Amino acid sequence: MATLLSTAQGDFEARFAELLSAKREDAPDVNETVAKIIADVRNRGDASVIELTSRFDRLDLTPDTLAFTEDEIDAACASVSDAEREALELAVQRITDYHARQMPEDAFWTDETGAGLGWRWTAVSAAGLYVPGGLASYPSSVLMNAIPARVAGVKRLDMCAPTPHGKVNPLVLMAARLAGVDTVYRIGGAQAIAAMAYGTDTINPVDKITGPGNAFVAAAKRQVFGKVGIDMIAGPSEILVIADADNDPEWLAVDLMSQAEHDESAQSILITDDPALADRTMQAVDALLGQLDRKDIAGASWRDFGAVITVRDLDEAARIADRIAAEHLELCVADPDALAAKITHAGAIFLGSWTPEAIGDYIAGPNHVLPTARSARFSSGLSVMDFLKRTTLTRMTPESLNIIGPAAECLAASEGLEAHGLSVRSRLDRLNARK
């Protein structure tokens, strides 16, 4: 049974702190194993990747078969139903349109001294997308990672999608084609991350790696960071729903279970100012759990990490929401805009009872790769900005250098960096000698 809390209880703070600090992912310590895999891939390249793929995915490959051919992708796409194809195409359109609006503008101006200052934005040259295989094989993740990269202007986009026992999800390959992925490799695990980071004879290295994965993939991303950029280390999924009395408990129940069914370590929390709604929603969850195909997973998540919190009013709900800093936040209240304005920390906000979080997973447009485990306090979801870098621009004229140069020379001297100061002074002396 989910944890029941009320802000009116004297022990609320202690119990709420316990809820926030609960360790939801008991991942094994795989750092040493991953380090060995990365070192082996760096040393032996294709041979290492092929051996590890055979061991972990039971799939025998050669350098020539590491990547899917165009004919193989054509065949997979041909097996996709018209309804699924149209749904993917609509998702591509909406996700592309949304992310195109995120593109920042270059700037350059001349200040009062005559100095030219500004910045420009350029995309990374190559990005690598990791898409889990097996049961957790989601075409939506392909779109959410690949489309922002393409919109940002990344020239080469490669993808690693493991195919255990050779089993392929045709929708993943179709999503890759629609999103503009250049090459799809049928490899996974830490070896795929290492191959994309360092390159092999067959696999070209990339500049940034994005996408979710298991504990081995997460550890590999941590260890290659610095050689390449990464997006984030995502933990188990989570949803926070704030609801007032005027809500359908069955809707709230399915929204809560939409994340609980992801993983036994996922977390679903309801906050409401109506105790009666809290009771009805919990009853609705119990009824729903008897019907879901993934009831064992969702049930374990709800039992171990789920919570229902009753509050005095929605202002209190907003303050608690900021402390939770949830990955997904649904505001099922009469005035969601007003409540959203009071909340600072959330990965994504879904406004109103007609906006289930699941619409954001697939088709709304905003990205579903979001910060978890309270990291929304300091980070954002994936966007075009993750594939862009900003370069600053500075241009001095003799006049502007004459105005601000002496201050730079003074600061250089205060730091004991003589050559720094001389690089400015030599120019000022040349300028003053002309006068």
BAVEX-893452 format. One line per 10 residues: number of its first residue (from 1); their letters; for each residue x, y, z negated of N, C-alpha, C. Coordinates in pm, whole numbers, plus 50000, padded with zeros to 5 digits. Each point is the difference from the previous one (the first is absolute). Layout:
BAVEX-893452
NUM) a) X,Y,Z,X,Y,Z,X,Y,Z | ...;
***
This chain:
BAVEX-893452
1) matllstaqg) 50084,49880,50000,49916,50120,50000,50087,50125,50000 | 49958,50100,50074,50077,50124,50007,50005,50068,49865 | 50101,50083,49981,50016,50077,49877,49893,50109,49992 | 49935,50013,49886,49900,50104,49978,50058,50107,49909 | 49997,50125,50045,50053,50111,49921,49899,50114,49997 | 50006,50077,49895,49918,50120,49989,50084,50109,49935 | 49994,50120,50057,50077,50110,49942,49947,50040,49863 | 49880,49951,49966,49944,50030,49868,50058,49910,49891 | 50070,49894,50041,50059,49908,49903,50126,50060,49937 | 50019,49974,49873,50116,50054,49931,50132,49944,50050;
11) dfearfaell) 49998,49877,50054,50124,49939,50048,50016,50013,50151 | 49925,50094,50061,50005,50011,50146,50141,50027,50052 | 50070,50095,49940,50132,50037,50053,50095,49882,49998 | 49998,49924,49894,50090,49885,49991,49964,49895,50103 | 49872,49973,50015,49957,49898,50096,50019,50047,50144 | 49978,50129,50024,50021,50054,50134,50148,49996,50037 | 50086,50032,49906,50145,49993,50025,50042,49857,50032 | 49938,49905,49932,50029,49859,50027,49957,49962,50141 | 49885,50052,50042,49952,49974,50136,50096,50057,50103 | 50047,50123,49978,50090,50064,50096,50135,49930,50007;
21) sakredapdv) 50044,49945,49890,50135,49941,49995,50002,49851,50032 | 49884,49942,50025,49994,49856,50028,50081,49967,50124 | 50084,49900,49989,50079,49955,50113,49915,49911,50088 | 49969,50048,50120,49905,49928,50085,50068,49908,50101 | 50129,50009,50011,50069,49916,50098,50118,49933,49934 | 49989,49872,49980,50108,49923,49937,50089,49942,50109 | 50067,50090,50072,50083,49958,50111,50130,49938,49949 | 50045,49893,50060,50125,49939,49957,50119,50091,50034 | 50107,49983,49927,50121,50078,50027,50070,49937,50120 | 49982,50063,50114,50052,49942,50125,50117,50081,50054;
31) netvakiiad) 50048,50098,49924,50103,50089,50052,50126,49927,50044 | 50044,49904,49921,50123,49928,50036,49979,49918,50127 | 49887,49932,50009,49970,49921,50121,49993,50090,50122 | 49933,50112,49985,49985,50093,50113,50136,50056,50041 | 50083,50033,49904,50134,50053,50031,50079,49900,50084 | 49988,49872,49967,50070,49896,50077,49944,49990,50141 | 49870,50011,50013,49938,49994,50133,50047,50117,50086 | 49999,50120,49940,50043,50118,50076,50146,49985,50043 | 50085,49955,49910,50142,49983,50033,50017,49897,50111 | 49922,49893,49995,50011,49897,50102,49956,50051,50136;
41) vrnrgdasvi) 49890,50076,50003,49953,50057,50127,50103,50098,50054 | 50061,50078,49914,50102,50094,50047,50120,49926,50058 | 50035,49887,49941,50118,49926,50045,49973,49914,50123 | 49883,49935,50003,49976,49902,50106,49888,50037,50096 | 49932,50108,49975,49903,50051,50095,49890,49904,50038 | 49983,49980,50131,49892,49915,50051,50000,49862,49937 | 50117,49941,49983,50007,49863,49947,49939,49993,49861 | 50027,50101,49918,49944,50003,49865,49849,50016,50005 | 49952,50094,50082,49855,50024,50010,49928,49874,50047 | 50058,49932,50097,49938,49879,50054,49995,49889,49895;
51) eltsrfdrld) 50109,49982,49927,50002,49896,49897,49900,50028,49889 | 49993,50125,49957,49909,50037,49892,49854,49990,50044 | 49973,50033,50125,49864,49987,50053,49958,49854,50005 | 50092,49914,50037,49970,49857,50002,49974,49949,49859 | 50077,50047,49902,49987,49953,49863,49870,50048,49935 | 49971,50130,50015,49887,50058,49927,49869,49996,50078 | 50005,50013,50132,49877,50004,50079,49974,49872,50079 | 50093,49906,49989,49987,49872,50074,49980,50026,50149 | 50079,50092,50051,49991,50038,50141,50140,50005,50058 | 50024,49920,50102,50132,49994,50063,50005,50096,50118;
61) ltpdtlafte) 50096,50090,49995,50014,50103,50102,50141,49999,50059 | 50016,50071,50109,50131,50028,50058,50009,50151,50018 | 50117,50052,50033,50007,50145,50024,49901,50047,50106 | 49973,49915,50099,49908,50038,50107,49854,49998,49958 | 49969,49931,49889,49860,49990,49958,49972,50074,49870 | 50095,50079,49952,49976,50078,49880,49883,50098,50018 | 49991,50057,50119,49895,50097,50029,49893,49936,50088 | 49877,50046,49984,49892,49958,50089,50025,50057,50139 | 49971,49922,50101,50008,50049,50138,49872,50075,50034 | 50005,50077,50106,49880,50071,50045,49890,49903,50038;
71) deidaacasv) 50039,49887,50060,49899,49900,50038,49933,49941,49876 | 50077,49977,49894,49941,49947,49877,49904,50101,49937 | 50038,50126,50004,49911,50103,49945,49875,50013,50086 | 50017,49990,50133,49884,50003,50090,49902,49888,49965 | 50054,49881,49981,49915,49884,49970,49927,50018,49867 | 50071,50053,49900,49937,50023,49870,49889,50104,50011 | 50027,50108,50073,49900,50105,50016,49876,49950,50074 | 50022,49909,50092,49887,49945,50077,49905,49919,49913 | 50049,49953,49887,49915,49920,49911,49920,50084,49902 | 50024,50130,49999,49930,50089,49908,49862,50030,50057;
81) sdaerealel) 49899,49993,49916,49863,50026,50046,49981,50146,50037 | 49898,50025,50082,49972,50138,50042,49968,50088,49880 | 49926,49946,49904,49963,50080,49882,50123,50039,49920 | 50092,49905,49982,50121,50029,49926,50090,50098,50075 | 50007,49984,50131,50080,50092,50081,49945,50142,49988 | 49869,50014,50013,49939,50133,49993,50019,50062,49862 | 49992,49917,49895,50022,50052,49865,50143,50050,49984 | 50095,49924,50051,50140,50043,49993,50022,50129,50079 | 49940,50008,50116,50018,50120,50083,49941,50123,49933 | 49886,49985,49934,49942,50112,49927,50091,50040,49884;
91) avqritdyha) 50053,49901,49930,50091,50029,49890,50124,50074,50051 | 50056,49955,50110,50118,50067,50057,49969,50146,50030 | 49885,50024,50060,49964,50138,50036,49988,50088,49876 | 49929,49951,49899,49976,50081,49882,50128,50021,49918 | 50080,49895,49985,50125,50013,49924,50097,50094,50072 | 50004,49990,50133,50087,50088,50078,49957,50145,49986 | 49870,50026,50015,49950,50137,49991,50029,50061,49862 | 49982,49920,49896,50025,50051,49864,50147,50035,49981 | 50088,49909,50040,50142,50022,49975,50059,50109,50090 | 49940,50021,50116,50049,50107,50088,49987,50136,49932;
101) rqmpedafwt) 49899,50015,49915,49980,50126,49930,50104,50023,49890 | 50075,49897,49965,50102,50013,49895,50132,50057,50052 | 50015,50005,50131,50129,50043,50054,50034,50142,49959 | 50115,50020,49937,50039,50135,49956,50057,50081,50117 | 50010,50130,49979,50051,50089,50105,50143,50043,49969 | 50079,50015,50107,50132,50060,49986,49983,50149,49969 | 50104,50058,49944,49995,50144,49968,50138,50061,50015 | 50003,50127,50045,50126,50076,50006,49964,50147,49996 | 50071,50075,49912,49972,50141,49986,50128,50076,49970 | 49994,50130,50013,50113,50087,49969,49965,50080,49876;
111) detgaglgwr) 50086,49992,49898,49969,50071,49876,50049,50144,50005 | 49989,50070,49887,50030,50144,49998,50147,50031,50023 | 50090,49901,49984,50143,50024,50024,50038,49974,50146 | 49909,49940,50074,50030,49962,50137,50039,49854,50015 | 50002,49925,49887,50032,49857,50007,49881,49922,50055 | 50031,49901,50081,49897,49911,50051,49991,49876,49914 | 49879,49966,49955,49979,49887,49910,49879,49918,50045 | 50003,49871,49970,49884,49919,50035,50024,49853,49979 | 49917,49920,50064,50013,49855,49995,49936,49940,50123 | 50036,49877,50026,49935,49924,50107,49978,49857,49951;
121) wtavsaagly) 49900,49936,50056,49965,49863,49963,50032,49905,50115 | 50066,49890,49968,50028,49898,50102,49973,49863,49940 | 49961,49907,50086,49967,49866,49954,50125,49914,49986 | 49991,49900,49912,50106,49899,49998,50001,49931,50136 | 50113,49948,50040,50010,49941,50134,49933,49864,50009 | 50009,49920,49894,49944,49865,50004,49944,49964,49864 | 49884,49937,50000,49937,49957,49875,49964,49853,50009 | 50006,49934,49886,49964,49858,49992,49880,49982,49909 | 49903,49926,50048,49878,49975,49925,49996,49855,49955 | 49977,49981,49871,49986,49864,49949,49853,49971,49975;
131) vpgglasyps) 49951,49889,50056,49861,49958,49982,50001,49859,49942 | 49943,49980,49882,49999,49865,49942,49930,49901,50091 | 50038,49874,49987,49937,49894,50078,49916,49911,49912 | 49956,49891,50056,49921,49904,49923,49864,50055,49965 | 49955,49975,49875,49868,50044,49958,49988,50152,50000 | 50106,50070,49962,49997,50146,49994,50051,50059,50130 | 49927,49975,50107,50040,50046,50133,49893,50097,50049 | 50030,50129,49990,49897,50101,50022,50032,50089,50119 | 49918,49997,50106,50022,50091,50113,49986,50146,49959 | 49919,50029,49899,49985,50138,49957,50132,50057,49949;
141) svlmnaipar) 50082,49916,49938,50130,50047,49952,50092,50036,50115 | 49986,49929,50111,50080,50033,50119,49966,50142,50044 | 49871,50028,50013,49957,50132,50047,50044,50111,49905 | 49984,49976,49871,50030,50104,49902,50148,50033,49991 | 50085,49906,50036,50144,50025,49998,50052,50048,50135 | 49950,49941,50107,50054,50030,50132,49950,50133,50055 | 49874,50032,49980,49945,50120,50062,50065,50128,49948 | 50019,50019,49868,50070,50121,49956,50140,50013,50060 | 50067,49887,50017,50134,50003,50059,49994,50048,50144 | 49904,49949,50075,49987,50041,50140,49959,50147,50011;
151) vagvkrldmc) 49907,50042,49915,49958,50140,50002,50117,50092,49966 | 50085,49956,49908,50116,50081,49960,50102,50012,50112 | 49998,49906,50095,50094,50005,50111,50114,49901,49991 | 49986,49896,49918,50103,49897,49992,50015,49933,50136 | 50123,49992,50049,50022,49948,50136,49991,49848,50007 | 50044,49931,49897,49996,49852,50001,49937,49950,49872 | 49903,49912,50017,49929,49945,49886,49998,49848,50011 | 50069,49934,49906,50006,49854,49996,49920,49949,49881 | 49954,49878,50011,49917,49943,49895,50042,49858,49971 | 50002,49964,49873,50025,49862,49959,49873,49945,49937;
161) aptphgkvnp) 49949,49892,50056,49877,49938,49952,50023,49849,49993 | 50026,49946,49882,50027,49856,49990,49879,49918,50043 | 50030,49885,50059,49895,49909,50045,50028,49862,49942 | 49967,49977,49873,50027,49870,49938,49941,49885,50080 | 50083,49898,50023,49959,49884,50080,49958,50040,50142 | 50041,50118,50043,49968,50044,50135,49862,50057,50018 | 49925,50016,49891,49864,50050,50010,50001,50152,50021 | 49927,50043,50101,49999,50141,50040,49860,50058,49981 | 49994,50121,49946,49873,50072,49992,49989,50087,50125 | 49913,49966,50096,49990,50077,50124,49968,50147,49976;
171) lvlmaarlag) 49922,50029,49896,49964,50139,49973,50122,50084,49962 | 50097,49939,49934,50122,50071,49964,50077,50039,50126 | 50008,49907,50094,50072,50031,50125,49924,50101,50084 | 49868,49993,50001,49924,50100,50074,50015,50137,49935 | 49996,50005,49867,50019,50127,49930,50136,50059,50032 | 50102,49915,50006,50135,50047,50032,50004,50060,50140 | 49933,49936,50093,49999,50052,50138,49924,50132,50007 | 49885,50007,49938,49921,50123,50005,50070,50115,49931 | 50078,49970,49897,50068,50105,49924,50134,50040,50060 | 50044,49930,50104,50124,50040,50067,50126,49940,49944;
181) vdtvyrigga) 49991,49884,49934,50119,49933,49952,50078,49944,50119 | 50131,50019,49999,50082,49957,50114,50033,49852,49997 | 50042,49951,49884,50042,49860,49988,49944,49942,49871 | 49947,49878,50009,49948,49930,49882,50083,49874,49979 | 50069,49993,49886,50079,49883,49964,49918,49909,49909 | 50011,49869,50021,49923,49904,49920,50083,49951,49881 | 50051,50093,49925,50081,49969,49883,49949,50080,49881 | 50031,49955,49879,49954,50069,49882,50098,49988,49884 | 49955,50038,49882,50081,49988,49880,50114,50101,49994 | 50086,49979,49902,50115,50088,49982,50090,50001,50121;
191) qaiaamaygt) 50005,49886,50073,50085,49994,50119,49953,50095,50109 | 49869,50022,50010,49948,50094,50100,50038,50143,49963 | 49990,50033,49872,50039,50134,49956,50148,50023,50025 | 50082,49901,49969,50144,50013,50022,50032,50015,50148 | 49931,49924,50084,50025,50007,50144,49965,50137,50055 | 49887,50056,49953,49962,50133,50048,50093,50108,49947 | 50053,49980,49881,50088,50101,49940,50139,49999,50063 | 50057,49880,50019,50139,49990,50044,50016,49956,50144 | 49894,49941,50057,50007,49955,50138,50069,49865,50014 | 49969,49933,50108,50066,49875,50040,50028,50012,50149;
201) dtinpvdkit) 50052,49893,50059,50024,50005,50145,49869,50020,50078 | 49890,49950,49944,49872,50008,50070,49913,50114,49950 | 50007,50031,49872,49913,50099,49937,50077,50129,49977 | 49952,50108,50060,50065,50129,49983,49962,50062,49866 | 50094,50064,49932,49968,50062,49871,49908,50120,50017 | 49927,50031,49894,49909,50115,50002,50047,50102,49896 | 49931,50113,49996,50035,50106,49906,49911,50000,49876 | 49879,49948,50015,49908,49998,49887,49914,49876,50008 | 49972,49940,49884,49919,49879,49991,49878,50029,49914 | 49882,49966,50051,49877,50018,49924,49920,49870,50002;
211) gpgnafvaaa) 49904,49992,49909,49912,49884,49998,50010,49920,49872 | 49892,49931,49962,49994,49925,49875,50061,49862,50014 | 50019,49933,49887,50052,49864,50001,50004,49942,49861 | 50047,49877,49990,50006,49933,49870,50121,50049,49920 | 50029,49931,49890,50108,50043,49911,50135,50000,50071 | 50022,49906,50091,50127,49993,50073,50013,50119,50096 | 49891,50033,50067,50001,50114,50092,50020,50129,49923 | 49930,50015,49888,50014,50121,49919,50143,50017,49949 | 50059,49890,49953,50138,50007,49951,50096,50033,50113 | 49975,49943,50117,50088,50029,50115,49991,50147,50039;
221) krqvfgkvgi) 49879,50056,49999,49986,50142,50034,50076,50087,49900 | 49993,49964,49873,50077,50076,49900,50150,49994,50030 | 50047,49882,50038,50145,49981,50015,50054,50060,50129 | 49918,50014,50103,50050,50060,50124,49977,50150,50004 | 49927,50052,49900,49977,50144,49996,50133,50074,49986 | 50017,50097,50082,50129,50071,50007,50066,49971,50133 | 49997,49872,50040,50040,49966,50136,49890,50044,50096 | 49876,49977,49958,49883,50047,50074,49906,50066,49901 | 49903,50073,50050,49894,50053,49916,49891,49895,49983 | 49922,50012,49894,49885,49914,49980,49881,50088,49961;
231) dmiagpseil) 49881,49943,50010,49881,50079,49967,49978,50002,49849 | 49975,49885,49941,49973,49989,49857,50007,49853,49961 | 50001,49975,49871,49989,49863,49948,49859,49988,49943 | 49912,49937,50075,49859,49994,49960,49975,49882,49908 | 49918,50025,49899,49960,49893,49909,49860,49951,50034 | 49938,49924,49910,49865,49949,50023,49900,50114,50020 | 49897,49974,50080,49901,50101,50031,49918,50038,49879 | 49937,50118,50005,49921,50048,49888,49893,50097,50047 | 49889,50003,49928,49893,50095,50029,49943,50053,49869 | 49970,50129,49999,49930,50064,49890,49873,50061,50057;
241) viadadndpe) 49887,49965,49942,49871,50055,50041,49945,50083,49886 | 49967,50127,50028,49930,50084,49904,49856,50014,50049 | 49905,49963,49915,49860,49999,50042,49911,50063,49894 | 49900,50078,50047,49899,50051,49908,49879,49906,50002 | 49897,50038,49929,49886,49910,49980,49927,49966,50129 | 50002,50090,50096,49922,49981,50122,50079,49919,50102 | 50025,49874,49968,50077,49912,50089,49943,49860,49997 | 50024,49930,50110,49957,49861,50012,50110,49911,49941 | 49973,49928,49893,50105,49918,49938,50053,49892,50094 | 49918,49954,50094,50048,49899,50094,50103,50060,50096;
251) wlavdlmsqa) 49980,50126,50040,50100,50067,50082,50131,50016,49923 | 49988,50042,49875,50120,50017,49919,50073,49868,49981 | 49924,49893,49983,50061,49868,49980,50080,49957,50122 | 49943,50016,50119,50074,49956,50119,50121,50089,50024 | 49990,50129,49965,50116,50088,50015,50112,49957,49905 | 49965,49967,49877,50100,49954,49906,50064,49870,50045 | 49919,49907,50051,50053,49871,50043,50075,50009,50133 | 49980,50109,50075,50071,50014,50128,50151,50006,49979 | 50042,50043,49884,50143,49998,49969,50038,49878,49918 | 49910,49957,49913,50030,49882,49918,50024,49877,50086;
261) ehdesaqsil) 49936,49991,50116,50017,49882,50084,50134,49997,50072 | 50073,50110,49996,50132,50003,50063,50098,49905,49932 | 50000,50006,49865,50109,49938,49927,49956,49983,49855 | 50046,49894,49937,49969,49980,49858,50058,50110,49913 | 50100,50071,50052,50062,50109,49925,49941,50137,50033 | 49901,50003,50090,49935,50127,50033,49922,50050,49879 | 49965,50129,50005,49928,50058,49887,49883,50084,50048 | 49884,49979,49938,49878,50074,50031,49947,50061,49871 | 49977,50132,50002,49955,50072,49881,49878,50084,50034 | 49901,49997,49915,49882,50085,50011,49999,50097,49883;
271) itddpaladr) 49979,50129,50030,49977,50102,49897,49862,50058,50024 | 49919,50006,49896,49866,50056,50015,49958,50071,49872 | 49913,50100,50016,49944,50069,49884,49866,49942,49959 | 49964,49886,50061,49872,49936,49971,50022,49856,49955 | 49990,49971,49870,50024,49864,49950,49908,49897,50064 | 49877,50039,50031,49909,49904,50063,50050,49959,50138 | 50054,50095,50076,50056,49966,50131,50121,49909,49984 | 50079,50022,49897,50115,49913,49975,49955,49857,49980 | 49895,49981,49921,49949,49865,49975,49946,49937,50128 | 49923,50075,50076,49940,49945,50123,50108,49965,50102;
281) tmqavdallg) 50104,50083,50005,50107,49972,50096,50076,49874,49963 | 50025,49981,49873,50069,49879,49957,49916,49875,50030 | 49870,50012,49983,49912,49889,50036,50005,49974,50150 | 50003,50108,50079,50007,49986,50145,50131,49936,50043 | 50109,50033,49933,50129,49938,50029,49993,49850,49974 | 49944,49962,49887,49989,49858,49966,49920,49925,50106 | 49891,50061,50047,49918,49935,50102,50076,49990,50132 | 50072,50106,50035,50074,50001,50126,50112,49897,50000 | 50066,49984,49887,50112,49906,49992,49957,49857,50030 | 49875,49971,49979,49952,49867,50032,49981,49976,50148;
291) qldrkdiaga) 50009,50107,50080,49972,49990,50144,50125,50018,50087 | 50101,50067,49950,50115,50034,50084,50083,49877,50035 | 50051,49999,50124,50091,49892,50041,50128,50003,49917 | 50044,50119,49967,50123,50016,49922,49969,50026,49853 | 49897,49932,49949,49955,50023,49863,50105,49963,49897 | 50083,49901,50028,50102,49963,49902,50102,50111,49984 | 50041,50060,50112,50096,50110,49995,49937,50124,49937 | 49881,50037,50050,49932,50119,49948,49965,49983,49853 | 49956,49880,49963,49963,49975,49861,50118,50014,49906 | 50115,49947,50040,50119,50011,49916,50043,50146,49986;
301) swrdfgavit) 49994,50076,50110,50035,50141,49995,49908,50077,49906 | 49871,49977,50012,49902,50070,49916,50015,49961,49854 | 50024,49872,49974,50014,49951,49863,50126,50056,49933 | 50110,49999,50071,50128,50034,49939,50032,50149,50003 | 49953,50071,50104,50043,50139,50017,49886,50098,50023 | 49878,49950,50017,49887,50089,50020,49965,50075,49873 | 49933,50116,50017,49961,50081,49884,49878,50084,50034 | 49916,50022,49900,49887,50090,50008,50012,50098,49885 | 50003,50129,50034,50021,50105,49900,49880,50094,50001 | 49937,50016,49887,49892,50098,49989,50055,50128,49937;
311) vrdldeaari) 49956,50113,50056,50051,50131,49958,49884,50090,49962 | 50031,50110,49933,49897,50095,49958,49945,50079,50117 | 50087,50036,50095,49956,50078,50116,50102,49983,50112 | 49971,50057,50116,50087,49981,50116,50129,50079,49989 | 50002,50107,49923,50127,50070,49976,50099,49907,49930 | 49950,49923,49905,50085,49903,49932,50043,49891,50097 | 49911,49961,50089,50034,49899,50102,50113,50049,50088 | 49997,50128,50036,50106,50056,50084,50135,49996,49929 | 50000,50032,49871,50126,49999,49926,50057,49858,49990 | 49913,49903,49981,50045,49861,49993,50049,49954,50137;
321) adriaaehle) 49931,50041,50106,50041,49962,50136,50141,50049,50030 | 50033,50121,49953,50135,50052,50023,50104,49916,49927 | 49964,49947,49886,50095,49916,49926,50018,49864,50067 | 49895,49952,50063,50009,49871,50071,50074,50016,50132 | 49978,50113,50069,50065,50027,50130,49984,49882,50095 | 49877,49965,50027,49969,49879,50075,50038,50009,50147 | 50026,49885,50058,50024,49990,50144,49876,50046,50077 | 49884,49944,49967,49873,50036,50062,49906,50057,49893 | 49937,50112,50028,49907,50062,49905,49869,50031,50071 | 49894,49932,49959,49867,50029,50051,49927,50091,49903;
331) lcvadpdala) 49938,50106,50053,49922,50092,49918,49853,49986,50038 | 49932,49909,49932,49859,49974,50028,49916,50083,49905 | 49999,50130,50025,49931,50095,49912,49923,50099,50087 | 49913,50078,49935,49914,50092,50074,50078,50108,50074 | 50108,50048,49940,50083,50105,50062,50145,49954,50003 | 50035,49912,50095,50137,49946,50003,50106,50105,50030 | 49965,50103,50077,50099,50103,50031,50043,50075,49874 | 49903,50032,49916,50033,50071,49876,50085,49913,49909 | 49968,49872,49992,50079,49911,49915,50140,49979,50057 | 50009,49986,50132,50132,49981,50064,50092,50118,49972;
341) akithagaif) 49942,50120,49992,50082,50120,49976,50064,49998,49861 | 49947,49919,49911,50053,49992,49864,50103,49888,49983 | 50024,49924,50107,50090,49885,49993,50123,50026,50085 | 50116,49981,49940,50127,50028,50069,50066,49873,50053 | 49990,49890,49926,50081,49882,50032,49913,49884,50051 | 50012,49974,50130,49933,49885,50062,50062,49979,50138 | 50012,49874,50039,50055,49973,50132,49906,50041,50110 | 49873,49964,49987,49897,50035,50098,49869,50016,49925 | 49922,50102,50037,49871,50026,49937,49889,49978,50101 | 49896,49931,49956,49885,49969,50083,49880,50071,49938;
351) lgswtpeaig) 49942,50092,50076,49902,50095,49948,49858,49954,50023 | 49929,49968,49892,49860,49968,50008,49970,49852,50010 | 49877,49965,49964,49960,49859,49995,49995,49932,50136 | 49995,50079,50107,49995,49942,50134,50139,49983,50060 | 50104,50012,49918,50138,49989,50049,50073,49890,49925 | 49975,49875,50034,50072,49891,49934,50148,50002,50036 | 50082,49960,49907,50145,49997,50026,50033,49917,50122 | 49924,49894,50025,50030,49910,50111,49998,50071,50135 | 49921,50109,50013,49998,50072,50127,50136,50064,50026 | 50069,50034,49892,50134,50056,50014,50104,49897,50035;
361) dyiagpnhvl) 49974,49874,49968,50095,49895,50033,50010,49978,50150 | 49895,50033,50071,49994,49960,50141,49980,50113,50100 | 49905,50087,49976,49948,50076,50113,49985,50149,49977 | 50006,50047,49875,49972,50141,49973,50102,50091,50068 | 50128,49966,49987,50106,50081,50059,50118,50021,49909 | 49980,50040,49873,50114,50013,49909,50072,49866,49980 | 50124,50007,49957,50082,49880,49989,49963,49918,49877 | 50005,49868,50012,49970,49915,49886,50126,49949,49929 | 50117,50041,50046,50124,49968,49928,50018,50108,49894 | 49974,49964,49874,49986,50100,49894,50084,49965,49877;
371) ptarsarfss) 50033,50100,49919,50078,49974,49878,49918,49925,49896 | 50063,49901,49937,49934,49918,49898,50071,50019,49866 | 49947,49932,49898,50063,49996,49868,50029,50140,49945 | 49904,50090,50015,50007,50137,49948,50103,50088,50071 | 50057,49951,50110,50098,50081,50072,49935,50112,50081 | 49866,50005,50005,49933,50114,50062,50025,50128,49920 | 50057,49989,49880,50039,50118,49924,50112,50077,50069 | 50077,49931,50084,50116,50067,50061,50023,49964,50145 | 49913,49922,50062,50022,49962,50139,49869,49997,50076 | 50012,49985,50131,49884,50007,50090,49992,49875,50085;
381) glsvmdflkr) 49887,49986,50067,49983,49890,50093,50083,50021,50125 | 50011,49894,50080,50078,50007,50124,49939,50102,50094 | 50085,50073,50071,49954,50101,50095,50106,50022,50107 | 49973,50089,50092,50101,50031,50101,50127,50056,49935 | 49984,50062,49882,50115,50059,49933,50104,49895,49962 | 49957,49874,49984,50094,49894,49966,50091,49965,50116 | 49965,50043,50119,50080,49968,50118,50066,50125,50058 | 49990,50111,49928,50060,50125,50044,50108,50044,49901 | 50092,50078,50049,50100,50061,49914,50015,50147,50039 | 50027,50082,49902,50007,50144,50020,50145,50044,50003;
391) ttltrmtpes) 50036,50072,50104,50135,50057,50014,49989,50151,49986 | 50077,50058,49911,49995,50145,49983,50087,50069,50104 | 49966,50123,50031,50071,50079,50100,50043,50133,49938 | 50124,50039,50022,50052,50127,49949,50087,50065,50106 | 49979,50129,50024,50087,50073,50094,50031,50138,49942 | 50130,50024,49976,50046,50129,49950,50041,50089,50117 | 49977,50126,49986,50058,50100,50088,50113,50069,49923 | 50087,50072,50068,50103,50074,49925,49939,50091,49893 | 49890,50063,50033,49936,50092,49906,49944,49927,49878 | 49929,49887,50025,49941,49927,49888,50107,49936,49912;
401) lniigpaaec) 50109,49952,50061,50108,49941,49922,50066,50107,49913 | 50011,50120,50054,50060,50109,49925,49915,50038,49879 | 49869,49979,50010,49909,50035,49891,50000,49894,49890 | 49989,49872,50039,49984,49896,49898,50128,49921,49975 | 50100,50014,50088,50123,49923,49987,50074,50023,49869 | 50015,50125,49954,50073,50022,49875,49940,49924,49881 | 49867,49985,49996,49938,49925,49890,50038,49852,50009 | 50006,49947,50123,50042,49861,50016,50145,49982,49957 | 50086,50098,50035,50140,49995,49961,50014,50003,49849 | 49919,50080,49935,50003,50010,49853,49961,49868,49935;
411) laasegleah) 49896,49938,50051,49954,49873,49942,50102,49889,50024 | 50064,50001,50118,50103,49900,50027,50115,50013,49901 | 50039,50123,49972,50109,50022,49904,49960,49952,49860 | 49874,50021,49964,49955,49959,49867,50000,49849,49986 | 49991,49929,50112,50003,49854,49997,50140,49945,50025 | 50097,50088,50018,50137,49957,50021,50024,49936,50135 | 49921,50036,50101,50013,49941,50134,50056,50106,50093 | 50133,50007,50004,50069,50108,50068,49973,50002,50150 | 50004,49882,50064,49980,49996,50145,49859,50043,50038 | 49903,49970,49913,49864,50046,50027,49998,50153,50012;
421) glsvrsrldr) 50060,50063,49901,50004,50146,50002,50078,50054,50118 | 50113,49936,50033,50082,50047,50112,49929,49988,50133 | 49912,49898,50014,49930,49983,50127,49907,50118,50026 | 49952,50060,49893,49918,50121,50015,50091,50123,50012 | 50099,50011,49911,50086,50118,49996,50074,50021,50132 | 50045,49890,50063,50075,50016,50126,49915,50067,50107 | 49872,49973,49999,49911,50062,50098,49971,50146,49964 | 49983,50024,49872,49975,50138,49957,50122,50088,50027 | 50120,49944,49978,50121,50078,50029,50009,50032,50148 | 49969,49902,50087,50003,50024,50145,49899,50108,50038;
431) lnark) 49884,49991,49938,49894,50098,50030,50041,50140,49957 | 50055,50010,49879,50037,50131,49948,50122,50058,50071 | 50085,49913,50057,50117,50048,50073,49960,50069,50129 | 49882,49966,50050,49952,50060,50124,49948,50142,49981 | 49969,50030,49875,49937,50130,49973,50102,50112,49997;
***
